[in-house]
Amino acid sequence: MSVNKEIKKITTNTLQKMKSSGEKISMITAYDFSFAKMFDAAGIDVILVGDSASNVMAGHETTLPITLDQMIYHAQSVVRGVDRCLVVVDLPFGSYQGNSREALNSAIKVMKETGGHAIKLEGGENEVESIKRIVNSGVPVMGHLGLTPQSIYKFGTYNVRAKEAAEAEQLKKDALLLQEAGCFALVLEKIPAQLAAEVTASLHIPTIGIGAGGACDGQVLVMHDMLGINASFKPRFLRTYLDLESQINGAVQQYIADVKSSDFPNEHEQY
């Protein structure tokens, strides 16, 4: 009789051990059951149910329109496809800013309704009270500094953040504050590689970079960007591993041609 080997699940503690041992952390976004199942089977460490769903799934220009209930729907779908990796769910814009009680309620709602393992929220010093409150309730929190897309209208641009000394110093301060508040990890987005290296070295919790250089403890990419589904998006930090846009286009055109020519279905493809 075969005995199923117990699947070793990745936890926040696993990520801490990975940082300590120097093993890099791999993270990718996912928004549905099918891709989550594939990514988990491939061995990804962390899946982020990103509010980037607002862009890549719903077609919005920014991440701002997506709601808490929509994020919960995507997270539920992802969790059903996962056996071993850590699932982190973004709190969307408007579900936590400036109100620690609302932040706690949003985090608890996500955890209760999705089965996810942690939440992520953007911001530094201003969000410390919310982070402490959420962590104290037993919910793990991943922070997010640098380019914070929910603040796009404040920044006015998606350009690299913290190039100036004052903003860089504030980011270093924020990183330590978030660690002290109880975050188990930090995403560093689109900041100079040297600054990301300094922040990573200053923290005992892991950093996950996106456009923040190779010194971070891990890396994250949006699945649509990494798989070449969104071929028009070509920032410097992105490495595309597939060209799915053209491959899918070719496959669909072939399917159309086969249907039009009565080649599909053939006699082996019918009952």
C-alpha positions in Angstrom: 0.0 0.0 0.0 1.4 3.4 -1.0 1.8 6.0 1.7 1.3 9.6 0.7 4.2 11.8 1.7 3.0 14.7 3.8 3.2 17.9 1.8 5.5 20.4 3.6 3.5 23.6 3.7 5.3 26.9 3.4 4.6 29.3 6.3 5.8 32.7 7.3 8.3 30.9 9.5 9.6 29.1 6.4 10.4 32.4 4.8 12.2 33.6 7.8 14.4 30.4 7.7 15.0 31.0 4.0 16.3 34.5 4.7 18.6 33.2 7.5 20.0 30.4 5.3 20.4 32.6 2.2 17.8 30.7 0.1 16.0 33.1 -2.2 12.2 33.4 -2.1 10.1 33.0 -5.3 6.7 34.8 -5.4 4.2 35.3 -8.3 0.8 36.7 -8.5 -2.3 34.6 -9.3 -6.0 35.3 -9.4 -7.7 32.0 -10.2 -7.8 28.3 -9.4 -6.2 27.0 -12.6 -3.0 29.1 -12.6 -2.7 28.8 -8.8 -2.7 25.0 -9.1 0.0 25.1 -11.8 2.2 27.6 -9.9 1.9 25.6 -6.7 2.7 22.3 -8.5 5.7 24.0 -10.1 7.1 24.8 -6.6 6.5 28.5 -6.2 7.1 29.6 -2.6 4.5 32.4 -2.3 1.4 33.3 -4.4 0.3 36.9 -4.1 -3.4 37.5 -4.8 -2.6 41.0 -6.0 -4.8 44.0 -6.3 -3.2 44.0 -9.8 -6.3 41.9 -10.6 -7.9 45.4 -11.0 -5.6 45.9 -14.1 -5.0 42.4 -15.5 -8.3 40.7 -14.8 -10.8 43.6 -14.8 -9.1 46.0 -17.3 -8.9 49.1 -15.0 -6.2 51.6 -15.5 -5.2 51.6 -11.8 -5.5 49.2 -8.8 -7.9 51.6 -7.0 -11.3 50.4 -8.3 -11.1 46.8 -7.1 -13.2 46.1 -4.0 -12.6 43.9 -0.9 -15.3 41.5 -2.0 -13.7 41.2 -5.4 -10.3 40.5 -3.8 -12.0 37.8 -1.7 -13.5 36.1 -4.7 -10.1 35.9 -6.4 -8.4 34.7 -3.2 -11.0 32.0 -2.7 -10.3 30.8 -6.2 -6.5 30.7 -5.7 -6.7 29.0 -2.3 -8.7 26.1 -3.8 -5.8 25.4 -6.1 -3.0 25.4 -3.5 -1.6 22.5 -1.5 1.7 23.8 -0.2 2.7 27.4 -1.0 1.9 30.5 1.2 -1.0 32.6 -0.1 -0.9 36.3 0.6 -3.9 38.5 -0.2 -3.7 42.3 -0.9 -6.0 44.5 1.1 -7.4 46.9 -1.6 -7.5 50.7 -1.6 -10.1 52.0 0.8 -10.2 49.0 3.0 -7.6 50.0 5.6 -6.1 53.5 5.0 -6.3 55.8 8.0 -8.6 53.6 10.1 -7.0 50.8 12.1 -10.4 49.4 13.2 -11.5 49.1 9.5 -8.1 47.7 8.6 -8.6 45.0 11.2 -12.1 44.2 10.1 -10.9 44.0 6.4 -8.1 41.6 7.3 -10.3 39.4 9.4 -12.9 39.2 6.7 -10.2 38.2 4.1 -8.8 35.5 6.4 -12.2 34.1 7.4 -13.7 34.0 3.9 -10.8 33.0 1.7 -8.6 30.6 3.7 -5.6 32.7 2.7 -2.6 32.7 5.0 -1.6 36.4 5.3 -2.5 39.9 4.0 -0.5 42.6 2.4 -1.0 46.3 2.7 0.9 49.3 1.3 2.4 52.2 3.3 4.9 53.1 6.0 4.7 55.1 9.2 1.0 56.0 8.6 0.0 52.3 8.6 1.9 51.2 11.7 -1.1 51.4 14.0 -3.2 49.3 11.6 -0.4 46.7 11.2 0.1 46.3 14.9 -3.7 45.9 15.4 -3.9 43.2 12.6 -0.8 41.3 13.8 -2.0 41.4 17.4 -5.2 39.7 16.2 -3.2 36.8 14.8 -3.2 37.7 11.1 0.3 37.8 9.5 1.0 41.1 7.6 3.4 41.6 4.6 4.3 45.3 4.2 4.9 47.1 0.9 7.2 50.2 0.4 8.7 52.1 -2.5 6.3 52.5 -5.4 2.9 51.9 -3.9 0.4 51.7 -6.8 -2.6 52.5 -4.6 -0.9 56.0 -4.2 -0.5 56.6 -7.9 -2.5 59.8 -7.9 -0.3 61.2 -5.1 2.9 60.3 -6.9 1.5 61.1 -10.4 3.9 58.6 -12.0 5.0 54.9 -11.8 8.6 56.0 -12.0 11.3 54.7 -9.6 10.8 55.9 -6.0 13.3 57.0 -3.3 16.0 58.2 -5.7 16.3 61.4 -3.6 18.1 61.3 -0.2 15.1 62.4 1.9 12.7 59.8 0.5 15.4 57.1 0.8 15.9 57.9 4.4 12.2 57.8 5.1 11.9 54.4 3.3 14.7 53.0 5.6 12.9 54.4 8.6 9.6 53.0 7.4 11.1 49.5 6.8 12.4 49.3 10.4 9.0 50.6 11.7 7.1 48.0 9.8 9.4 45.3 11.1 8.9 46.5 14.6 5.2 46.6 14.1 5.2 42.9 13.3 5.4 42.5 9.5 6.8 39.1 8.6 8.1 40.4 5.2 8.3 43.5 3.0 7.8 44.1 -0.7 10.2 46.7 -2.1 8.9 48.0 -5.4 10.9 50.1 -8.0 13.5 51.5 -5.8 17.3 51.8 -6.5 19.1 48.5 -6.0 21.6 49.9 -3.6 18.9 51.2 -1.3 17.1 47.9 -1.5 20.4 46.2 -0.5 20.8 48.5 2.5 17.2 47.9 3.7 17.5 44.1 3.2 20.7 44.1 5.3 19.1 46.2 8.0 16.2 43.9 8.6 15.9 40.4 10.1 12.6 39.9 8.1 12.8 39.0 4.4 12.4 41.5 1.6 10.7 40.7 -1.7 11.8 42.9 -4.6 10.1 43.9 -7.8 12.3 46.3 -9.7 14.6 46.6 -6.6 17.6 44.6 -7.6 19.1 41.2 -6.8 20.1 41.8 -3.1 16.5 41.4 -1.9 15.7 38.1 -0.2 13.2 37.2 -2.9 11.5 38.4 -6.1 7.9 38.8 -7.2 6.4 39.3 -10.7 2.9 39.7 -12.0 2.0 36.4 -13.8 0.7 38.2 -16.9 4.0 40.1 -17.3 6.3 37.1 -16.6 4.3 34.8 -19.0 4.2 37.4 -21.8 0.4 37.7 -21.7 0.7 41.5 -21.6 3.4 41.9 -24.2 3.1 45.7 -24.4 4.4 46.1 -20.8 8.2 46.0 -20.9 9.8 47.8 -17.9 13.5 47.3 -17.3 12.9 45.0 -14.3 10.8 42.5 -16.1 12.1 39.2 -17.5 9.6 37.5 -19.8 9.8 33.7 -19.7 7.1 33.0 -22.3 5.5 34.8 -25.2 1.9 33.6 -24.5 0.2 36.5 -26.2 1.5 35.5 -29.7 1.2 31.8 -28.9 -2.4 32.1 -27.8 -3.2 34.3 -30.8 -1.7 31.7 -33.1 -3.6 28.9 -31.5 -6.9 30.7 -31.6 -6.4 31.6 -35.3 -5.7 28.0 -36.1 -8.8 26.9 -34.2 -10.9 29.4 -36.1 -9.4 28.2 -39.4 -10.0 24.5 -38.5 -13.7 25.2 -37.6 -14.3 27.3 -40.8 -12.8 24.6 -43.0 -14.7 21.8 -41.2 -11.3 20.2 -40.2 -12.4 20.3 -36.6 -13.9 18.1 -35.3 -12.7 15.2 -37.3 -14.1 11.6 -37.0 -11.9 10.8 -34.0 -13.2 13.9 -32.2 -16.8 13.0 -32.1 -19.1 10.3 -30.6 
